[in-house]
């Protein structure tokens, strides 16, 4: 169902458009990925929320544990994320 702005009701709802899967990773559902004409704007809106910043933090933690990023890079990015969360 769409609202007056031609956006689906789920627009920007992180848990609907980028939910956690059973494997512990987030993934866009096929309905969104293949059939939604506003999927890019929707995901950007969802990731622009406080919850979206927390998802970015999840990604940083996984990167740190796997050795993809080092301590200082992780610290710097987390600092930026916390500022982002505080400003919202």
Residue pairs with C-beta under 8 A, 6 or more apart in sequence:
1 8
1 9
2 8
2 9
3 9
3 11
6 38
7 38
7 42
8 36
8 38
8 42
10 16
10 17
10 32
10 42
11 17
11 38
11 41
11 42
11 45
12 42
12 45
12 46
12 48
12 49
13 46
14 46
14 47
14 49
14 51
14 52
14 55
15 51
16 32
17 28
17 29
17 32
17 39
17 42
17 43
17 46
18 26
18 27
18 28
18 43
18 46
18 47
18 55
19 26
19 27
19 29
20 26
21 27
26 55
26 58
28 39
28 43
32 39
32 42
33 39
36 42
46 52
47 55
47 56
49 88
50 85
50 88
53 81
53 84
53 85
53 88
54 85
56 77
56 81
57 78
57 81
60 69
60 74
60 77
60 78
60 81
63 69
63 74
64 71
64 74
69 77
